[in-house]
C-alpha cells in the first residue's frame, strides 16, 4: 500500500518532527508512506469570510495537484465520521483487499479544507469534535496509521 499524507504548511516544531519520523520509520515495514507538504497561503490574522474562502481555495488547489485520479482520498475534517482505531484498521484493510493501493490522507491548514477537496475525497474522517492544531494532527495521524497496521497483523501495541 502506498500512503500519502498531504498537508498544508511546513512543520517547524522539532519535537513533532521527531515523533513523526519515528512512526514513519516504524511504518516502513508495512507500507510505503510519504508526507507531502504544500505551501500555506499567507494571510493576515483577521480575515473576512471571502478572504477565508479564497485562502482555502488556493490551498485546496495545491492539495488537489498532488492527488492522482486513482488515489482513494480520506480528508480529515471535524464534520467527518468518527472512527475507533479498530475501525480505521478495518478501513485500511478493506482498501488493500479491494485493490485501492494508493491512499491519501489530507490535512488542511489552519482554516480547514476547501469545498473542492472535500468533494474530491472518498470519505471524511474526524478524530474528534475538538479542534487540534494541524501540525499536531500529523503526529496523531501517523501514530493511528501505524496502530492500524499493528491491529491488522494481530501484533501487540494497540492496548
C-alpha positions in Angstrom: 0.0 0.0 0.0 1.2 3.5 -0.9 0.0 6.1 1.7 0.5 9.8 1.3 -0.2 12.3 4.0 -0.9 15.6 2.2 -0.7 18.5 4.5 -0.7 22.3 4.4 2.4 24.2 5.7 5.8 23.3 7.0 6.3 21.6 10.3 8.6 23.8 12.4 8.4 22.1 15.9 11.3 19.8 16.4 9.5 17.5 18.9 6.7 16.9 16.4 9.1 16.2 13.5 10.9 13.7 15.7 7.7 11.9 16.7 6.5 11.8 13.1 9.9 10.5 11.9 9.8 7.7 14.5 6.4 6.5 13.3 7.3 6.8 9.6 10.3 4.6 10.3 8.1 2.0 12.0 5.6 2.2 9.2 8.2 1.5 6.6 7.9 -2.2 7.5 4.2 -2.2 6.5 3.7 0.3 3.7 5.3 2.9 1.5 4.4 6.2 3.2 5.3 9.8 2.4 4.4 13.2 3.8 3.7 15.8 1.1 3.7 19.4 2.3 2.0 22.1 0.2 2.6 25.8 0.9 0.1 27.5 3.1 -1.4 30.7 1.9 0.0 33.8 3.6 -2.9 35.8 5.1 -3.4 38.4 7.8 -4.6 37.3 11.3 -8.0 38.9 10.7 -9.8 37.7 7.6 -13.3 38.3 6.2 -15.4 35.3 5.1 -14.5 35.9 1.5 -10.8 36.1 2.3 -11.0 32.8 4.3 -12.7 31.1 1.4 -10.0 32.4 -1.0 -7.2 31.1 1.3 -8.9 27.6 1.5 -9.4 27.6 -2.3 -5.7 28.4 -3.0 -4.5 25.8 -0.5 -7.1 23.3 -1.9 -5.7 23.8 -5.5 -2.2 22.9 -4.2 -3.6 19.8 -2.4 -5.6 18.6 -5.4 -2.5 19.0 -7.6 -0.8 16.3 -5.5 -3.6 13.7 -5.8 -3.8 11.3 -8.8 -7.1 10.1 -10.2 -6.6 6.6 -8.9 -6.0 7.7 -5.3 -8.5 7.0 -2.6 -8.7 10.2 -0.6 -9.6 10.4 3.1 -10.0 14.0 4.2 -9.5 14.9 7.9 -12.4 17.1 8.8 -14.2 17.9 12.1 -17.5 17.1 10.5 -16.3 13.8 9.2 -17.1 10.3 10.5 -15.7 9.4 13.9 -14.0 6.0 13.9 -12.2 3.9 16.5 -8.7 2.7 15.9 -10.1 -0.7 15.0 -12.5 0.8 12.5 -9.7 2.7 10.8 -7.7 -0.5 10.7 -10.6 -2.2 9.0 -11.0 0.6 6.5 -7.3 0.3 5.5 -7.5 -3.5 5.3 -10.6 -3.3 3.1 -9.0 -0.7 0.8 -6.0 -3.0 0.4 -8.2 -6.0 -0.2 -10.2 -4.3 -2.9 -7.2 -3.0 -4.8 -7.0 0.6 -3.5 -3.3 0.6 -3.2 -2.9 4.4 -3.3 -4.4 6.2 -0.3 -4.0 9.8 0.6 -4.9 11.4 3.9 -5.4 15.1 3.6 -4.9 17.6 6.5 -5.9 21.1 5.8 -4.4 24.3 7.0 -5.5 26.4 10.0 -8.7 27.3 8.2 -9.6 23.8 7.2 -10.2 22.3 3.7 -11.8 23.8 0.6 -15.1 22.5 -0.6 -13.3 21.2 -3.7 -11.0 19.0 -1.6 -14.0 17.7 0.4 -15.8 16.9 -2.8 -12.8 15.0 -4.2 -12.4 13.0 -1.0 -13.9 9.5 -0.9 -14.6 9.9 2.8 -14.1 12.4 5.6 -12.6 11.2 8.9 -12.8 13.1 12.2 -10.5 12.3 15.1 -12.6 14.3 17.5 -15.2 17.1 17.6 -12.4 19.1 19.2 -10.1 21.3 17.1 -6.4 20.3 17.0 -3.5 22.2 15.6 -3.0 20.9 12.1 0.7 20.3 12.8 -0.2 18.1 15.8 -2.7 16.2 13.6 0.2 14.9 11.5 1.7 13.1 14.5 -1.7 11.8 15.7 -2.5 10.5 12.2 0.8 8.7 11.6 0.5 7.0 15.0 -3.0 5.9 14.2 -2.0 4.5 10.8 0.8 2.6 12.5 -1.6 1.3 15.1 -4.0 0.2 12.3 -1.3 -1.9 10.7 -0.4 -3.5 14.0 -4.1 -4.3 14.6 -4.5 -5.8 11.2 -1.5 -8.0 11.8 -2.6 -9.0 15.3 0.7 -7.6 16.6 0.9 -6.2 20.1 0.9 -2.5 20.6 -2.6 -1.0 20.5 -3.8 -1.7 24.0 
